[in-house]
């Protein structure tokens, strides 16, 4: 039996069997890309301020595919059916499903002319963020950047930083240099407040040093530092590729309908898609998570979360300056959120069978003649 016939036979068994075996997670994710699960509902989606526009795009996209779906995006976390927020943000409901929905990172901004690509070590960065580096003509900074012409501009430290940004930076720096970075610098104050317009005004002051979300500095084309994590390694700079590379070191862990992901620095960093080389990963990353609250709208909330995990929906994260999920984590999220949702059929009931069959891989492709059968006599060969 050829590979293609075997696949067709297998599909027939799955469709006709009264006891359908579980689908492979990768195949379930592929079906979620093609077919949207629609549940009649009117959902309230609470989103952290930086994700309100992304959440609204997901609502609009799901409404275009599902006539009986409506949703309202709010920045008030209670009451809500679905919450999209930072991984450390509290969720004021009984969570029935939770998983990462996107990645952001932490950057360190400098507002000094001529310091594009300036390099810090973990110990120097700790000293600077502790208020002990008072001038941009610091001798240790000059030793790390012999080709840069430093000025004696005073260092203007912006002391406020978001709590999860401090945790992400501390986790990375204390791991690579525990002696040079013994703790979170005392001069930094954790605050949840983040007014992007106000921050833009603050960082215009010449000489500013600040811990800020990478999505914010990237979207506003602001200058950030690179970090020399070890003398024998290239400096690590923050951009999409180095964050995506760090994402390849993340692994999912699923417990029921709860998916978590942690970065394991012992795992080899893989090249980002389209590249043959893995850059040094920027490991000061944090996550956004999507939570579905238990209650009468739980199934509809899961359908919304499933839509947010589609590749097209993840593209909205990229457009907003964030990073889409690593594929293993996205697939784990799709598998967990599908618990309780209607199982897709193979082939889907609203599509011709051949549409699904044609997309399945075949180990032995069959070449078909471009000319169909005919009753006309064939030409006699020319002598």
Secondary structure, DSSP 8 states (H G I E B T S, - for coil): --HHHHHHHHHHHHHH-SS-----HHHHHHHHHHS-----EEEEEEE-GGGHHHHHHHHHHHHHH-TTEEEEEES--SS-SEEEEETTS---S-EEEEEEEEEEEEEEEEE-TT-TT-EEEHHHHHHHHTT---BTT-HHHHHHTTTS-----B-EE--EE-HHHHHHHHHHHHHH-TTT--SS-TT-EE-S---HHHHHHHTTSTTEEEEEEHHHHHHTT--B-EEE-STTS--B--SHHHHHHHHTTEEEEEETTEEEEEE-TTS-----TT-SS-------EEEEEEEEESSTTHHHHHHHHHHHTSHHHHHHHHHTT-B---HHHHHHHHHHHTTTS----SS-TTS-HHHHHHHS--SS-----SS---SS-------
